[in-house]
Amino acid sequence: MPLQIHQFPCLSDNYGYLLHDPASGETVCIDTPEADVYLREAAARGWTITQIWNTHWHPDHAGGNEAIKAATGCTITAPAGDAAKIAGVDRAVGQGDTVRLGAWEASVIDVGGHTLGHVAYYVPGAQTAFVGDSLFALGCGRMFEGTAPQFWDSLSRLKTLPPETAICCAHEYTVSNARFALHADPDNAALRDYAAEIERLRADGLPAVPARLDRELATNPFLRADDPAVQARWGGGDAVATFAALRTAKDTFR
């Protein structure tokens, strides 16, 4: 039986994710921005939450841990580098570790940069990666704690995933990200087509997430910091310097 993935809005612009394995009956929360919403969405499907996998420590990702654990008795897995700031952690994980939901296995990927310990969870059997705030459709997270070399290394790890991978990010920032991407890479025809599609989806009230990795590789300027055309405009030949210039520009872009 296939893994069931339920995506739903919470807070002002977060996405919540519940993963359910019908064979074992297990259900995992990817992050916990809003405990009541997660509990309600699980109950509506007859699912019992058995695990939480946190990507990083920020309250809009781990703030619901204690309430969900109190209600369900679930176990909490969190990144080792952020675990001291996360409530209720039962297991701390890092690069190369694996987690399981029934028979489904997920690889833990170090994607530090937004926070020092940020991780992503890649489920190869479902061709899906849950990336928190490390990578967004046409964007990436703000570099609150990490460095440009660290963050570029993190994105480079995500770039090696299979091109058909669905990138499940944690916020609906896609319209604003598209505006900056068009500013950063104005001659990219594939990006112009993608941005127009995003405008249509959002105008119809539909999510622009998840995004396919192959499309992001062709259009997301932060993943293209090693591309000569992007470097010529932003960095002059070095991927880290180009990434840093793009991230700084995005921080003040209006």
C-alpha positions as CSV (number, residue, x, y, z in Angstrom):
1,M,0.0,0.0,0.0
2,P,1.3,3.4,-0.9
3,L,2.4,6.0,1.7
4,Q,-0.4,8.5,2.3
5,I,0.7,12.1,2.4
6,H,-1.7,14.8,3.6
7,Q,-0.8,18.5,3.2
8,F,-2.8,21.2,4.8
9,P,-2.4,24.9,5.7
10,C,-1.7,26.1,9.2
11,L,-0.7,29.4,10.9
12,S,-0.6,32.2,8.3
13,D,1.5,30.6,5.6
14,N,2.8,27.3,6.8
15,Y,2.1,23.9,5.4
16,G,1.6,20.9,7.7
17,Y,2.3,17.4,6.6
18,L,1.0,14.1,7.9
19,L,2.4,10.8,6.6
20,H,0.4,7.7,7.1
21,D,1.4,4.1,6.6
22,P,-1.8,2.1,6.1
23,A,-0.1,-1.3,6.7
24,S,1.2,-0.4,10.2
25,G,-1.3,2.2,11.1
26,E,1.5,4.6,12.0
27,T,1.3,8.4,11.3
28,V,4.1,10.9,11.5
29,C,3.8,14.7,11.7
30,I,6.5,16.6,9.8
31,D,7.0,19.5,12.1
32,T,4.3,20.8,14.4
33,P,3.5,24.5,13.7
34,E,-0.1,24.2,15.1
35,A,-0.9,21.3,17.4
36,D,-4.7,21.7,17.3
37,V,-4.8,21.6,13.5
38,Y,-2.6,18.5,13.3
39,L,-4.7,16.7,15.8
40,R,-7.9,17.7,14.0
41,E,-6.6,16.7,10.5
42,A,-5.4,13.3,11.8
43,A,-8.7,12.6,13.6
44,A,-10.7,13.5,10.5
45,R,-8.9,10.7,8.7
46,G,-9.0,8.2,11.5
47,W,-5.3,8.4,11.9
48,T,-3.4,8.1,15.2
49,I,-0.3,10.2,15.4
50,T,2.6,8.0,16.6
51,Q,5.7,10.1,15.7
52,I,6.9,13.7,15.0
53,W,9.9,14.4,12.8
54,N,11.1,17.9,13.4
55,T,13.3,19.7,10.7
56,H,14.5,22.5,13.0
57,W,13.9,24.3,16.2
58,H,11.9,27.4,15.2
59,P,8.5,27.7,17.0
60,D,6.5,27.5,13.8
61,H,8.0,24.1,13.3
62,A,8.4,22.6,16.7
63,G,6.0,24.7,18.8
64,G,3.2,22.0,18.9
65,N,5.4,19.1,20.0
66,E,4.4,19.1,23.7
67,A,0.7,19.4,23.1
68,I,0.7,16.6,20.4
69,K,2.9,14.3,22.5
70,A,0.6,14.9,25.5
71,A,-2.5,14.0,23.5
72,T,-1.1,11.0,21.7
73,G,2.0,9.7,23.5
74,C,4.0,9.9,20.2
75,T,7.8,9.9,20.0
76,I,9.7,12.9,18.7
77,T,12.7,12.8,16.4
78,A,14.7,16.0,15.9
79,P,18.0,17.2,14.5
80,A,20.9,16.7,16.9
81,G,22.2,20.2,16.2
82,D,18.9,21.9,17.2
83,A,17.7,19.3,19.8
84,A,18.6,21.4,22.9
85,K,16.0,24.0,21.7
86,I,13.2,21.5,20.9
87,A,10.7,20.2,23.4
88,G,10.2,16.5,24.2
89,V,12.9,15.0,21.9
90,D,13.3,11.2,22.2
91,R,15.8,10.7,19.4
92,A,18.4,13.1,17.9
93,V,19.5,12.5,14.3
94,G,21.9,13.9,11.8
95,Q,23.4,13.3,8.3
96,G,23.3,9.7,7.3
97,D,20.8,8.5,9.9
98,T,17.5,6.9,9.0
99,V,14.0,7.0,10.5
100,R,11.1,4.7,9.8
101,L,7.4,4.8,9.6
102,G,6.3,1.2,9.5
103,A,8.1,-0.3,6.5
104,W,8.9,3.1,5.0
105,E,12.4,4.4,5.5
106,A,13.6,8.0,5.3
107,S,17.1,9.3,5.1
108,V,18.2,12.2,7.2
109,I,20.0,14.9,5.2
110,D,22.0,17.8,6.8
111,V,20.7,21.0,5.4
112,G,22.1,23.4,8.0
113,G,22.1,27.1,7.1
114,H,18.7,28.5,8.1
115,T,19.5,27.0,11.5
116,L,22.7,25.3,12.3
117,G,21.1,21.9,12.8
118,H,18.4,21.9,10.2
119,V,17.7,18.5,8.6
120,A,15.5,17.2,5.8
121,Y,13.8,13.8,5.6
122,Y,13.9,12.1,2.2
123,V,11.6,9.1,1.6
124,P,12.9,7.4,-1.5
125,G,10.1,5.0,-1.8
126,A,7.6,7.9,-2.1
127,Q,10.0,10.1,-4.1
128,T,9.5,12.9,-1.6
129,A,11.7,15.1,0.5
130,F,10.4,17.2,3.4
131,V,12.8,20.1,3.6
132,G,11.4,22.5,6.1
133,D,12.8,26.0,5.6
134,S,16.0,25.0,3.8
135,L,14.6,25.0,0.3
136,F,11.4,26.6,-1.0
137,A,9.8,26.6,-4.4
138,L,11.9,29.2,-6.2
139,G,13.7,30.2,-3.0
140,C,15.6,29.1,0.1
141,G,15.4,30.0,3.8
142,R,16.9,33.0,5.4
143,M,20.4,32.4,6.6
144,F,19.7,33.1,10.3
145,E,22.4,30.9,11.9
146,G,24.6,29.4,9.3
147,T,27.2,30.5,6.8
148,A,27.1,30.8,3.0
149,P,29.5,27.9,2.5
150,Q,27.4,25.7,4.8
151,F,24.1,26.6,3.2
152,W,25.5,26.1,-0.3
153,D,26.8,22.6,0.7
154,S,23.3,21.9,2.1
155,L,21.6,22.8,-1.1
156,S,24.2,20.9,-3.1
157,R,23.1,17.8,-1.2
158,L,19.5,18.3,-2.1
159,K,20.5,18.9,-5.7
160,T,21.8,15.3,-5.9
161,L,18.4,13.8,-5.1
162,P,16.6,12.2,-8.1
163,P,15.1,14.8,-10.4
164,E,11.6,13.6,-10.0
165,T,11.7,14.2,-6.2
166,A,8.7,16.1,-4.8
167,I,10.1,19.0,-2.6
168,C,7.7,19.5,0.2
169,C,8.6,22.8,1.8
170,A,7.1,24.4,4.9
171,H,5.7,27.7,3.7
172,E,3.8,29.2,0.8
173,Y,6.2,31.9,-0.2
174,T,6.1,31.0,-3.9
175,V,4.7,34.1,-5.4
176,S,7.2,36.4,-3.7
177,N,10.0,34.0,-4.4
178,A,9.0,34.1,-8.1
179,R,9.2,37.8,-8.2
180,F,12.8,37.8,-6.8
181,A,13.7,34.9,-9.1
182,L,12.6,36.8,-12.2
183,H,14.7,39.8,-10.9
184,A,17.7,37.5,-10.4
185,D,17.5,35.5,-13.6
186,P,15.4,37.6,-16.1
187,D,16.4,35.7,-19.2
188,N,15.3,32.3,-18.0
189,A,12.3,31.3,-20.2
190,A,11.5,28.2,-18.1
191,L,11.3,30.5,-15.0
192,R,8.9,32.9,-16.7
193,D,6.6,30.0,-17.6
194,Y,6.9,28.6,-14.0
195,A,6.1,32.0,-12.5
196,A,3.0,32.4,-14.7
197,E,1.8,29.0,-13.6
198,I,2.3,29.9,-10.0
199,E,0.3,33.1,-10.4
200,R,-2.6,31.1,-11.8
201,L,-2.5,28.5,-9.1
202,R,-2.4,31.0,-6.3
203,A,-5.2,33.1,-7.9
204,D,-7.3,30.0,-7.8
205,G,-6.5,29.4,-4.2
206,L,-4.4,26.3,-4.9
207,P,-1.0,25.5,-3.4
208,A,2.2,25.9,-5.4
209,V,3.8,23.3,-3.2
210,P,5.2,20.6,-3.6
211,A,7.6,21.5,-6.3
212,R,9.5,19.0,-8.5
213,L,13.3,19.1,-8.0
214,D,14.0,19.0,-11.8
215,R,12.0,22.1,-12.3
216,E,13.7,23.8,-9.3
217,L,17.1,22.9,-10.7
218,A,16.2,24.8,-13.9
219,T,14.6,27.8,-12.4
220,N,15.5,28.4,-8.7
221,P,18.3,30.9,-8.6
222,F,19.6,29.7,-5.3
223,L,20.1,26.2,-6.7
224,R,21.7,27.7,-9.8
225,A,24.5,29.6,-8.0
226,D,27.0,27.3,-9.8
227,D,25.5,28.2,-13.3
228,P,27.8,30.4,-15.4
229,A,24.9,32.7,-16.4
230,V,23.8,33.3,-12.8
231,Q,27.4,33.7,-11.7
232,A,28.0,36.3,-14.4
233,R,25.1,38.4,-13.1
234,W,25.7,37.9,-9.3
235,G,29.0,36.4,-8.4
236,G,31.7,36.3,-11.0
237,G,32.6,32.6,-11.0
238,D,32.3,31.2,-7.4
239,A,29.2,29.3,-6.4
240,V,29.4,30.3,-2.7
241,A,29.9,34.0,-3.4
242,T,27.1,33.9,-5.9
243,F,24.8,32.2,-3.4
244,A,25.7,34.7,-0.7
245,A,25.0,37.6,-3.1
246,L,21.6,36.2,-4.0
247,R,20.7,35.6,-0.4
248,T,21.7,39.1,0.7
249,A,19.8,40.6,-2.2
250,K,16.7,38.6,-1.4
251,D,16.8,39.7,2.3
252,T,16.1,43.3,1.2
253,F,14.1,42.7,-2.0
254,R,10.7,44.3,-2.2
